[in-house]
Amino acid sequence: MRKYLLYFQNLKRIFTFLTGVIFFIIAFYYSGCTKPPHGISQYVFTYEDKEYRIRSLRSEDQKVSYNQLIGENFVAADFDQDRILDQIVSGEINLADAQNIYDYGLSKLSRTNKLQVTTPTAQQYYQQNMYRDYEIKSFRPINADPFNEFKIIDKKSDSANISIYIDQKADGTLDHTLKGTALTQDIQSEYSDILATGIQKGKLVKVDETILVKE
């Protein structure tokens, strides 16, 4: 009986070792394919008695650079480092609430003179009229579906009031409000008109059901 027990224990050790080797090989392979960030810096701050981190990641070839806002139960991303969060990567939190936390953290970080301002790399399309400026910004994340960010600047307001909406699937339908008071259904017709004009001018492209700013 003892001989059989030792035999099974040895089998268990071998299985555990092989599993670890396989896991290491898989992890090494995927890390090589996705080119993990080369440079990482982070800033820790407290907002309403909770701790958060702003983490900046940069690839070795300098072509990919973005920020993450990390909370206890969520991660949000600012893909072009323009101070506007673009997507909740994991966890559950309202994007507008995450933006408030991000704004607070960035304001504290700017006082330390460690905040670097970068030029947005996302594709953008601009349009304007007498009363408003419009901007559509398309994002093409490596491991997620593309999406659009629709910004409206109200020039009638003395403070140049800014509203931002997200088309999560880049399918021409606004899904939620990032900043502003108007509902997405109230802004949808303006967004649709801007998309149609952009396509007509050749500045936007429509492939299947996806509409994005031309690269």
Biotite code that builds the C-alpha atoms (Angstrom):
import biotite.structure as struc

atoms = struc.array([
    struc.Atom([0.000, 0.000, 0.000], chain_id="A", res_id=1, res_name="MET", atom_name="CA", element="C"),
    struc.Atom([2.814, 2.396, 0.914], chain_id="A", res_id=2, res_name="ARG", atom_name="CA", element="C"),
    struc.Atom([4.509, 1.664, -2.418], chain_id="A", res_id=3, res_name="LYS", atom_name="CA", element="C"),
    struc.Atom([1.340, 2.646, -4.309], chain_id="A", res_id=4, res_name="TYR", atom_name="CA", element="C"),
    struc.Atom([0.977, 5.796, -2.192], chain_id="A", res_id=5, res_name="LEU", atom_name="CA", element="C"),
    struc.Atom([4.544, 6.885, -3.021], chain_id="A", res_id=6, res_name="LEU", atom_name="CA", element="C"),
    struc.Atom([3.877, 6.107, -6.680], chain_id="A", res_id=7, res_name="TYR", atom_name="CA", element="C"),
    struc.Atom([0.820, 8.380, -6.807], chain_id="A", res_id=8, res_name="PHE", atom_name="CA", element="C"),
    struc.Atom([2.634, 11.139, -4.896], chain_id="A", res_id=9, res_name="GLN", atom_name="CA", element="C"),
    struc.Atom([5.433, 11.054, -7.471], chain_id="A", res_id=10, res_name="ASN", atom_name="CA", element="C"),
    struc.Atom([2.874, 11.210, -10.283], chain_id="A", res_id=11, res_name="LEU", atom_name="CA", element="C"),
    struc.Atom([1.297, 14.252, -8.616], chain_id="A", res_id=12, res_name="LYS", atom_name="CA", element="C"),
    struc.Atom([4.676, 16.022, -8.407], chain_id="A", res_id=13, res_name="ARG", atom_name="CA", element="C"),
    struc.Atom([5.410, 15.290, -12.061], chain_id="A", res_id=14, res_name="ILE", atom_name="CA", element="C"),
    struc.Atom([1.981, 16.546, -13.118], chain_id="A", res_id=15, res_name="PHE", atom_name="CA", element="C"),
    struc.Atom([2.406, 19.749, -11.094], chain_id="A", res_id=16, res_name="THR", atom_name="CA", element="C"),
    struc.Atom([5.846, 20.347, -12.623], chain_id="A", res_id=17, res_name="PHE", atom_name="CA", element="C"),
    struc.Atom([4.626, 19.785, -16.198], chain_id="A", res_id=18, res_name="LEU", atom_name="CA", element="C"),
    struc.Atom([1.624, 22.037, -15.635], chain_id="A", res_id=19, res_name="THR", atom_name="CA", element="C"),
    struc.Atom([3.940, 24.818, -14.458], chain_id="A", res_id=20, res_name="GLY", atom_name="CA", element="C"),
    struc.Atom([6.185, 24.379, -17.504], chain_id="A", res_id=21, res_name="VAL", atom_name="CA", element="C"),
    struc.Atom([3.224, 24.478, -19.893], chain_id="A", res_id=22, res_name="ILE", atom_name="CA", element="C"),
    struc.Atom([1.821, 27.566, -18.185], chain_id="A", res_id=23, res_name="PHE", atom_name="CA", element="C"),
    struc.Atom([5.215, 29.292, -18.442], chain_id="A", res_id=24, res_name="PHE", atom_name="CA", element="C"),
    struc.Atom([5.499, 28.491, -22.157], chain_id="A", res_id=25, res_name="ILE", atom_name="CA", element="C"),
    struc.Atom([2.002, 29.794, -22.865], chain_id="A", res_id=26, res_name="ILE", atom_name="CA", element="C"),
    struc.Atom([2.581, 32.951, -20.842], chain_id="A", res_id=27, res_name="ALA", atom_name="CA", element="C"),
    struc.Atom([5.915, 33.572, -22.575], chain_id="A", res_id=28, res_name="PHE", atom_name="CA", element="C"),
    struc.Atom([4.377, 33.047, -26.020], chain_id="A", res_id=29, res_name="TYR", atom_name="CA", element="C"),
    struc.Atom([1.479, 35.429, -25.491], chain_id="A", res_id=30, res_name="TYR", atom_name="CA", element="C"),
    struc.Atom([3.600, 38.057, -23.839], chain_id="A", res_id=31, res_name="SER", atom_name="CA", element="C"),
    struc.Atom([5.818, 38.047, -26.905], chain_id="A", res_id=32, res_name="GLY", atom_name="CA", element="C"),
    struc.Atom([2.866, 38.355, -29.262], chain_id="A", res_id=33, res_name="CYS", atom_name="CA", element="C"),
    struc.Atom([1.240, 41.271, -27.478], chain_id="A", res_id=34, res_name="THR", atom_name="CA", element="C"),
    struc.Atom([4.463, 43.243, -26.854], chain_id="A", res_id=35, res_name="LYS", atom_name="CA", element="C"),
    struc.Atom([3.877, 44.138, -23.203], chain_id="A", res_id=36, res_name="PRO", atom_name="CA", element="C"),
    struc.Atom([4.594, 47.693, -22.046], chain_id="A", res_id=37, res_name="PRO", atom_name="CA", element="C"),
    struc.Atom([8.265, 48.501, -21.634], chain_id="A", res_id=38, res_name="HIS", atom_name="CA", element="C"),
    struc.Atom([7.986, 51.592, -19.433], chain_id="A", res_id=39, res_name="GLY", atom_name="CA", element="C"),
    struc.Atom([5.574, 51.784, -16.504], chain_id="A", res_id=40, res_name="ILE", atom_name="CA", element="C"),
    struc.Atom([5.071, 54.636, -14.056], chain_id="A", res_id=41, res_name="SER", atom_name="CA", element="C"),
    struc.Atom([2.251, 55.151, -11.592], chain_id="A", res_id=42, res_name="GLN", atom_name="CA", element="C"),
    struc.Atom([0.787, 57.656, -9.174], chain_id="A", res_id=43, res_name="TYR", atom_name="CA", element="C"),
    struc.Atom([-1.223, 56.649, -6.087], chain_id="A", res_id=44, res_name="VAL", atom_name="CA", element="C"),
    struc.Atom([-3.837, 58.987, -4.623], chain_id="A", res_id=45, res_name="PHE", atom_name="CA", element="C"),
    struc.Atom([-6.858, 58.936, -2.319], chain_id="A", res_id=46, res_name="THR", atom_name="CA", element="C"),
    struc.Atom([-10.318, 60.042, -3.396], chain_id="A", res_id=47, res_name="TYR", atom_name="CA", element="C"),
    struc.Atom([-13.237, 59.980, -0.935], chain_id="A", res_id=48, res_name="GLU", atom_name="CA", element="C"),
    struc.Atom([-11.283, 57.713, 1.433], chain_id="A", res_id=49, res_name="ASP", atom_name="CA", element="C"),
    struc.Atom([-10.475, 55.161, -1.272], chain_id="A", res_id=50, res_name="LYS", atom_name="CA", element="C"),
    struc.Atom([-7.117, 54.518, -2.896], chain_id="A", res_id=51, res_name="GLU", atom_name="CA", element="C"),
    struc.Atom([-6.656, 54.679, -6.676], chain_id="A", res_id=52, res_name="TYR", atom_name="CA", element="C"),
    struc.Atom([-3.745, 54.524, -9.085], chain_id="A", res_id=53, res_name="ARG", atom_name="CA", element="C"),
    struc.Atom([-3.041, 56.273, -12.361], chain_id="A", res_id=54, res_name="ILE", atom_name="CA", element="C"),
    struc.Atom([-0.644, 54.072, -14.286], chain_id="A", res_id=55, res_name="ARG", atom_name="CA", element="C"),
    struc.Atom([1.093, 55.099, -17.524], chain_id="A", res_id=56, res_name="SER", atom_name="CA", element="C"),
    struc.Atom([2.324, 52.344, -19.823], chain_id="A", res_id=57, res_name="LEU", atom_name="CA", element="C"),
    struc.Atom([4.625, 52.684, -22.820], chain_id="A", res_id=58, res_name="ARG", atom_name="CA", element="C"),
    struc.Atom([5.731, 50.000, -25.278], chain_id="A", res_id=59, res_name="SER", atom_name="CA", element="C"),
    struc.Atom([9.400, 49.467, -26.058], chain_id="A", res_id=60, res_name="GLU", atom_name="CA", element="C"),
    struc.Atom([9.036, 50.895, -29.583], chain_id="A", res_id=61, res_name="ASP", atom_name="CA", element="C"),
    struc.Atom([7.252, 54.008, -28.184], chain_id="A", res_id=62, res_name="GLN", atom_name="CA", element="C"),
    struc.Atom([4.319, 53.422, -30.558], chain_id="A", res_id=63, res_name="LYS", atom_name="CA", element="C"),
    struc.Atom([1.814, 52.439, -27.856], chain_id="A", res_id=64, res_name="VAL", atom_name="CA", element="C"),
    struc.Atom([1.316, 54.695, -24.849], chain_id="A", res_id=65, res_name="SER", atom_name="CA", element="C"),
    struc.Atom([-1.763, 54.962, -22.657], chain_id="A", res_id=66, res_name="TYR", atom_name="CA", element="C"),
    struc.Atom([-3.011, 55.555, -19.114], chain_id="A", res_id=67, res_name="ASN", atom_name="CA", element="C"),
    struc.Atom([-5.001, 53.343, -16.785], chain_id="A", res_id=68, res_name="GLN", atom_name="CA", element="C"),
    struc.Atom([-7.111, 54.373, -13.816], chain_id="A", res_id=69, res_name="LEU", atom_name="CA", element="C"),
    struc.Atom([-7.110, 51.473, -11.367], chain_id="A", res_id=70, res_name="ILE", atom_name="CA", element="C"),
    struc.Atom([-9.545, 51.138, -8.496], chain_id="A", res_id=71, res_name="GLY", atom_name="CA", element="C"),
    struc.Atom([-10.249, 48.300, -6.110], chain_id="A", res_id=72, res_name="GLU", atom_name="CA", element="C"),
    struc.Atom([-12.749, 46.662, -8.453], chain_id="A", res_id=73, res_name="ASN", atom_name="CA", element="C"),
    struc.Atom([-12.196, 48.227, -11.871], chain_id="A", res_id=74, res_name="PHE", atom_name="CA", element="C"),
    struc.Atom([-9.696, 49.309, -14.521], chain_id="A", res_id=75, res_name="VAL", atom_name="CA", element="C"),
    struc.Atom([-10.406, 52.151, -16.972], chain_id="A", res_id=76, res_name="ALA", atom_name="CA", element="C"),
    struc.Atom([-8.244, 53.272, -19.907], chain_id="A", res_id=77, res_name="ALA", atom_name="CA", element="C"),
    struc.Atom([-7.316, 56.608, -21.472], chain_id="A", res_id=78, res_name="ASP", atom_name="CA", element="C"),
    struc.Atom([-5.976, 55.273, -24.754], chain_id="A", res_id=79, res_name="PHE", atom_name="CA", element="C"),
    struc.Atom([-4.633, 58.534, -26.185], chain_id="A", res_id=80, res_name="ASP", atom_name="CA", element="C"),
    struc.Atom([-3.680, 60.209, -22.882], chain_id="A", res_id=81, res_name="GLN", atom_name="CA", element="C"),
    struc.Atom([-5.894, 63.224, -23.551], chain_id="A", res_id=82, res_name="ASP", atom_name="CA", element="C"),
    struc.Atom([-7.242, 63.236, -19.942], chain_id="A", res_id=83, res_name="ARG", atom_name="CA", element="C"),
    struc.Atom([-10.530, 61.611, -21.064], chain_id="A", res_id=84, res_name="ILE", atom_name="CA", element="C"),
    struc.Atom([-11.204, 57.988, -20.098], chain_id="A", res_id=85, res_name="LEU", atom_name="CA", element="C"),
    struc.Atom([-12.321, 56.035, -23.124], chain_id="A", res_id=86, res_name="ASP", atom_name="CA", element="C"),
    struc.Atom([-13.361, 52.628, -21.821], chain_id="A", res_id=87, res_name="GLN", atom_name="CA", element="C"),
    struc.Atom([-13.941, 50.534, -18.713], chain_id="A", res_id=88, res_name="ILE", atom_name="CA", element="C"),
    struc.Atom([-11.563, 47.656, -19.367], chain_id="A", res_id=89, res_name="VAL", atom_name="CA", element="C"),
    struc.Atom([-12.705, 45.483, -16.474], chain_id="A", res_id=90, res_name="SER", atom_name="CA", element="C"),
    struc.Atom([-15.038, 45.685, -13.501], chain_id="A", res_id=91, res_name="GLY", atom_name="CA", element="C"),
    struc.Atom([-18.228, 47.648, -13.119], chain_id="A", res_id=92, res_name="GLU", atom_name="CA", element="C"),
    struc.Atom([-18.283, 51.421, -12.670], chain_id="A", res_id=93, res_name="ILE", atom_name="CA", element="C"),
    struc.Atom([-20.057, 54.211, -14.496], chain_id="A", res_id=94, res_name="ASN", atom_name="CA", element="C"),
    struc.Atom([-17.652, 55.802, -16.977], chain_id="A", res_id=95, res_name="LEU", atom_name="CA", element="C"),
    struc.Atom([-18.664, 59.295, -15.865], chain_id="A", res_id=96, res_name="ALA", atom_name="CA", element="C"),
    struc.Atom([-17.950, 58.413, -12.209], chain_id="A", res_id=97, res_name="ASP", atom_name="CA", element="C"),
    struc.Atom([-14.558, 57.021, -13.188], chain_id="A", res_id=98, res_name="ALA", atom_name="CA", element="C"),
    struc.Atom([-13.864, 60.241, -15.086], chain_id="A", res_id=99, res_name="GLN", atom_name="CA", element="C"),
    struc.Atom([-14.501, 62.293, -11.943], chain_id="A", res_id=100, res_name="ASN", atom_name="CA", element="C"),
    struc.Atom([-11.937, 60.190, -10.065], chain_id="A", res_id=101, res_name="ILE", atom_name="CA", element="C"),
    struc.Atom([-9.493, 60.484, -12.959], chain_id="A", res_id=102, res_name="TYR", atom_name="CA", element="C"),
    struc.Atom([-9.905, 64.282, -13.114], chain_id="A", res_id=103, res_name="ASP", atom_name="CA", element="C"),
    struc.Atom([-9.175, 64.536, -9.397], chain_id="A", res_id=104, res_name="TYR", atom_name="CA", element="C"),
    struc.Atom([-6.090, 62.345, -9.645], chain_id="A", res_id=105, res_name="GLY", atom_name="CA", element="C"),
    struc.Atom([-4.737, 64.236, -12.653], chain_id="A", res_id=106, res_name="LEU", atom_name="CA", element="C"),
    struc.Atom([-5.253, 67.579, -10.921], chain_id="A", res_id=107, res_name="SER", atom_name="CA", element="C"),
    struc.Atom([-3.232, 66.361, -7.922], chain_id="A", res_id=108, res_name="LYS", atom_name="CA", element="C"),
    struc.Atom([-0.592, 64.878, -10.198], chain_id="A", res_id=109, res_name="LEU", atom_name="CA", element="C"),
    struc.Atom([-0.215, 68.129, -12.149], chain_id="A", res_id=110, res_name="SER", atom_name="CA", element="C"),
    struc.Atom([0.752, 69.934, -8.939], chain_id="A", res_id=111, res_name="ARG", atom_name="CA", element="C"),
    struc.Atom([3.773, 67.662, -8.611], chain_id="A", res_id=112, res_name="THR", atom_name="CA", element="C"),
    struc.Atom([5.014, 68.750, -12.071], chain_id="A", res_id=113, res_name="ASN", atom_name="CA", element="C"),
    struc.Atom([5.225, 65.081, -13.066], chain_id="A", res_id=114, res_name="LYS", atom_name="CA", element="C"),
    struc.Atom([2.277, 65.068, -15.454], chain_id="A", res_id=115, res_name="LEU", atom_name="CA", element="C"),
    struc.Atom([3.359, 64.738, -19.078], chain_id="A", res_id=116, res_name="GLN", atom_name="CA", element="C"),
    struc.Atom([1.077, 66.147, -21.774], chain_id="A", res_id=117, res_name="VAL", atom_name="CA", element="C"),
    struc.Atom([1.024, 64.063, -24.937], chain_id="A", res_id=118, res_name="THR", atom_name="CA", element="C"),
    struc.Atom([-0.369, 64.634, -28.396], chain_id="A", res_id=119, res_name="THR", atom_name="CA", element="C"),
    struc.Atom([-3.414, 62.387, -29.026], chain_id="A", res_id=120, res_name="PRO", atom_name="CA", element="C"),
    struc.Atom([-2.734, 59.664, -31.571], chain_id="A", res_id=121, res_name="THR", atom_name="CA", element="C"),
    struc.Atom([-6.317, 58.583, -32.291], chain_id="A", res_id=122, res_name="ALA", atom_name="CA", element="C"),
    struc.Atom([-7.828, 59.422, -35.676], chain_id="A", res_id=123, res_name="GLN", atom_name="CA", element="C"),
    struc.Atom([-10.046, 62.510, -35.490], chain_id="A", res_id=124, res_name="GLN", atom_name="CA", element="C"),
    struc.Atom([-12.652, 64.215, -37.672], chain_id="A", res_id=125, res_name="TYR", atom_name="CA", element="C"),
    struc.Atom([-13.773, 67.816, -37.070], chain_id="A", res_id=126, res_name="TYR", atom_name="CA", element="C"),
    struc.Atom([-16.860, 69.692, -38.189], chain_id="A", res_id=127, res_name="GLN", atom_name="CA", element="C"),
    struc.Atom([-18.380, 72.976, -37.048], chain_id="A", res_id=128, res_name="GLN", atom_name="CA", element="C"),
    struc.Atom([-21.227, 75.407, -37.525], chain_id="A", res_id=129, res_name="ASN", atom_name="CA", element="C"),
    struc.Atom([-22.061, 78.800, -36.090], chain_id="A", res_id=130, res_name="MET", atom_name="CA", element="C"),
    struc.Atom([-23.051, 77.403, -32.712], chain_id="A", res_id=131, res_name="TYR", atom_name="CA", element="C"),
    struc.Atom([-21.111, 74.190, -32.163], chain_id="A", res_id=132, res_name="ARG", atom_name="CA", element="C"),
    struc.Atom([-17.811, 72.435, -32.832], chain_id="A", res_id=133, res_name="ASP", atom_name="CA", element="C"),
    struc.Atom([-17.951, 68.669, -33.337], chain_id="A", res_id=134, res_name="TYR", atom_name="CA", element="C"),
    struc.Atom([-15.231, 66.040, -33.052], chain_id="A", res_id=135, res_name="GLU", atom_name="CA", element="C"),
    struc.Atom([-15.368, 62.308, -33.728], chain_id="A", res_id=136, res_name="ILE", atom_name="CA", element="C"),
    struc.Atom([-12.389, 60.360, -32.454], chain_id="A", res_id=137, res_name="LYS", atom_name="CA", element="C"),
    struc.Atom([-11.947, 56.691, -33.389], chain_id="A", res_id=138, res_name="SER", atom_name="CA", element="C"),
    struc.Atom([-10.089, 54.208, -31.223], chain_id="A", res_id=139, res_name="PHE", atom_name="CA", element="C"),
    struc.Atom([-8.801, 50.840, -32.371], chain_id="A", res_id=140, res_name="ARG", atom_name="CA", element="C"),
    struc.Atom([-7.613, 49.007, -29.220], chain_id="A", res_id=141, res_name="PRO", atom_name="CA", element="C"),
    struc.Atom([-5.405, 45.985, -29.789], chain_id="A", res_id=142, res_name="ILE", atom_name="CA", element="C"),
    struc.Atom([-7.486, 43.553, -27.721], chain_id="A", res_id=143, res_name="ASN", atom_name="CA", element="C"),
    struc.Atom([-10.963, 45.090, -28.014], chain_id="A", res_id=144, res_name="ALA", atom_name="CA", element="C"),
    struc.Atom([-13.510, 46.214, -30.576], chain_id="A", res_id=145, res_name="ASP", atom_name="CA", element="C"),
    struc.Atom([-13.106, 49.697, -32.088], chain_id="A", res_id=146, res_name="PRO", atom_name="CA", element="C"),
    struc.Atom([-15.287, 52.505, -30.770], chain_id="A", res_id=147, res_name="PHE", atom_name="CA", element="C"),
    struc.Atom([-15.955, 56.220, -31.318], chain_id="A", res_id=148, res_name="ASN", atom_name="CA", element="C"),
    struc.Atom([-15.928, 59.201, -28.995], chain_id="A", res_id=149, res_name="GLU", atom_name="CA", element="C"),
    struc.Atom([-18.231, 62.083, -30.003], chain_id="A", res_id=150, res_name="PHE", atom_name="CA", element="C"),
    struc.Atom([-17.424, 65.504, -28.553], chain_id="A", res_id=151, res_name="LYS", atom_name="CA", element="C"),
    struc.Atom([-19.601, 68.623, -28.788], chain_id="A", res_id=152, res_name="ILE", atom_name="CA", element="C"),
    struc.Atom([-18.339, 72.091, -27.843], chain_id="A", res_id=153, res_name="ILE", atom_name="CA", element="C"),
    struc.Atom([-21.188, 74.559, -27.365], chain_id="A", res_id=154, res_name="ASP", atom_name="CA", element="C"),
    struc.Atom([-19.858, 77.936, -28.515], chain_id="A", res_id=155, res_name="LYS", atom_name="CA", element="C"),
    struc.Atom([-22.975, 79.750, -27.305], chain_id="A", res_id=156, res_name="LYS", atom_name="CA", element="C"),
    struc.Atom([-21.840, 79.166, -23.724], chain_id="A", res_id=157, res_name="SER", atom_name="CA", element="C"),
    struc.Atom([-19.346, 81.625, -22.221], chain_id="A", res_id=158, res_name="ASP", atom_name="CA", element="C"),
    struc.Atom([-17.362, 78.726, -20.779], chain_id="A", res_id=159, res_name="SER", atom_name="CA", element="C"),
    struc.Atom([-17.363, 76.673, -24.022], chain_id="A", res_id=160, res_name="ALA", atom_name="CA", element="C"),
    struc.Atom([-19.410, 73.848, -22.497], chain_id="A", res_id=161, res_name="ASN", atom_name="CA", element="C"),
    struc.Atom([-18.157, 70.399, -23.574], chain_id="A", res_id=162, res_name="ILE", atom_name="CA", element="C"),
    struc.Atom([-20.223, 67.214, -23.871], chain_id="A", res_id=163, res_name="SER", atom_name="CA", element="C"),
    struc.Atom([-18.791, 63.785, -24.709], chain_id="A", res_id=164, res_name="ILE", atom_name="CA", element="C"),
    struc.Atom([-20.617, 60.624, -25.794], chain_id="A", res_id=165, res_name="TYR", atom_name="CA", element="C"),
    struc.Atom([-19.469, 57.091, -26.596], chain_id="A", res_id=166, res_name="ILE", atom_name="CA", element="C"),
    struc.Atom([-20.436, 54.925, -29.573], chain_id="A", res_id=167, res_name="ASP", atom_name="CA", element="C"),
    struc.Atom([-19.183, 51.706, -28.015], chain_id="A", res_id=168, res_name="GLN", atom_name="CA", element="C"),
    struc.Atom([-19.443, 49.536, -31.143], chain_id="A", res_id=169, res_name="LYS", atom_name="CA", element="C"),
    struc.Atom([-18.692, 52.282, -33.695], chain_id="A", res_id=170, res_name="ALA", atom_name="CA", element="C"),
    struc.Atom([-21.951, 51.271, -35.349], chain_id="A", res_id=171, res_name="ASP", atom_name="CA", element="C"),
    struc.Atom([-23.447, 54.775, -35.542], chain_id="A", res_id=172, res_name="GLY", atom_name="CA", element="C"),
    struc.Atom([-25.464, 54.536, -32.328], chain_id="A", res_id=173, res_name="THR", atom_name="CA", element="C"),
    struc.Atom([-24.466, 56.431, -29.185], chain_id="A", res_id=174, res_name="LEU", atom_name="CA", element="C"),
    struc.Atom([-24.501, 54.167, -26.139], chain_id="A", res_id=175, res_name="ASP", atom_name="CA", element="C"),
    struc.Atom([-23.772, 56.343, -23.130], chain_id="A", res_id=176, res_name="HIS", atom_name="CA", element="C"),
    struc.Atom([-22.822, 59.805, -21.907], chain_id="A", res_id=177, res_name="THR", atom_name="CA", element="C"),
    struc.Atom([-19.289, 60.399, -20.645], chain_id="A", res_id=178, res_name="LEU", atom_name="CA", element="C"),
    struc.Atom([-19.708, 64.093, -19.932], chain_id="A", res_id=179, res_name="LYS", atom_name="CA", element="C"),
    struc.Atom([-22.714, 66.401, -20.236], chain_id="A", res_id=180, res_name="GLY", atom_name="CA", element="C"),
    struc.Atom([-26.374, 66.526, -19.283], chain_id="A", res_id=181, res_name="THR", atom_name="CA", element="C"),
    struc.Atom([-28.147, 65.709, -22.556], chain_id="A", res_id=182, res_name="ALA", atom_name="CA", element="C"),
    struc.Atom([-29.336, 62.140, -23.109], chain_id="A", res_id=183, res_name="LEU", atom_name="CA", element="C"),
    struc.Atom([-27.807, 60.108, -25.926], chain_id="A", res_id=184, res_name="THR", atom_name="CA", element="C"),
    struc.Atom([-31.156, 59.875, -27.717], chain_id="A", res_id=185, res_name="GLN", atom_name="CA", element="C"),
    struc.Atom([-31.328, 63.670, -27.798], chain_id="A", res_id=186, res_name="ASP", atom_name="CA", element="C"),
    struc.Atom([-27.888, 63.886, -29.430], chain_id="A", res_id=187, res_name="ILE", atom_name="CA", element="C"),
    struc.Atom([-28.242, 60.897, -31.766], chain_id="A", res_id=188, res_name="GLN", atom_name="CA", element="C"),
    struc.Atom([-29.616, 62.876, -34.730], chain_id="A", res_id=189, res_name="SER", atom_name="CA", element="C"),
    struc.Atom([-26.659, 65.300, -34.619], chain_id="A", res_id=190, res_name="GLU", atom_name="CA", element="C"),
    struc.Atom([-24.228, 62.398, -34.438], chain_id="A", res_id=191, res_name="TYR", atom_name="CA", element="C"),
    struc.Atom([-25.908, 60.670, -37.387], chain_id="A", res_id=192, res_name="SER", atom_name="CA", element="C"),
    struc.Atom([-25.710, 63.874, -39.464], chain_id="A", res_id=193, res_name="ASP", atom_name="CA", element="C"),
    struc.Atom([-22.004, 64.328, -38.671], chain_id="A", res_id=194, res_name="ILE", atom_name="CA", element="C"),
    struc.Atom([-21.325, 60.699, -39.604], chain_id="A", res_id=195, res_name="LEU", atom_name="CA", element="C"),
    struc.Atom([-23.171, 61.054, -42.905], chain_id="A", res_id=196, res_name="ALA", atom_name="CA", element="C"),
    struc.Atom([-21.271, 64.231, -43.794], chain_id="A", res_id=197, res_name="THR", atom_name="CA", element="C"),
    struc.Atom([-17.950, 62.672, -42.869], chain_id="A", res_id=198, res_name="GLY", atom_name="CA", element="C"),
    struc.Atom([-18.632, 59.616, -45.033], chain_id="A", res_id=199, res_name="ILE", atom_name="CA", element="C"),
    struc.Atom([-19.666, 61.865, -47.923], chain_id="A", res_id=200, res_name="GLN", atom_name="CA", element="C"),
    struc.Atom([-16.409, 63.856, -47.608], chain_id="A", res_id=201, res_name="LYS", atom_name="CA", element="C"),
    struc.Atom([-14.349, 60.671, -47.469], chain_id="A", res_id=202, res_name="GLY", atom_name="CA", element="C"),
    struc.Atom([-13.101, 61.443, -43.961], chain_id="A", res_id=203, res_name="LYS", atom_name="CA", element="C"),
    struc.Atom([-15.004, 58.531, -42.401], chain_id="A", res_id=204, res_name="LEU", atom_name="CA", element="C"),
    struc.Atom([-15.226, 54.986, -43.712], chain_id="A", res_id=205, res_name="VAL", atom_name="CA", element="C"),
    struc.Atom([-18.032, 52.485, -43.288], chain_id="A", res_id=206, res_name="LYS", atom_name="CA", element="C"),
    struc.Atom([-17.169, 48.790, -43.409], chain_id="A", res_id=207, res_name="VAL", atom_name="CA", element="C"),
    struc.Atom([-20.099, 46.453, -42.798], chain_id="A", res_id=208, res_name="ASP", atom_name="CA", element="C"),
    struc.Atom([-21.767, 48.026, -39.737], chain_id="A", res_id=209, res_name="GLU", atom_name="CA", element="C"),
    struc.Atom([-18.692, 49.861, -38.448], chain_id="A", res_id=210, res_name="THR", atom_name="CA", element="C"),
    struc.Atom([-18.058, 53.576, -39.049], chain_id="A", res_id=211, res_name="ILE", atom_name="CA", element="C"),
    struc.Atom([-14.614, 54.959, -38.196], chain_id="A", res_id=212, res_name="LEU", atom_name="CA", element="C"),
    struc.Atom([-12.437, 57.954, -38.949], chain_id="A", res_id=213, res_name="VAL", atom_name="CA", element="C"),
    struc.Atom([-10.253, 57.171, -41.947], chain_id="A", res_id=214, res_name="LYS", atom_name="CA", element="C"),
    struc.Atom([-6.689, 56.214, -41.007], chain_id="A", res_id=215, res_name="GLU", atom_name="CA", element="C"),
])
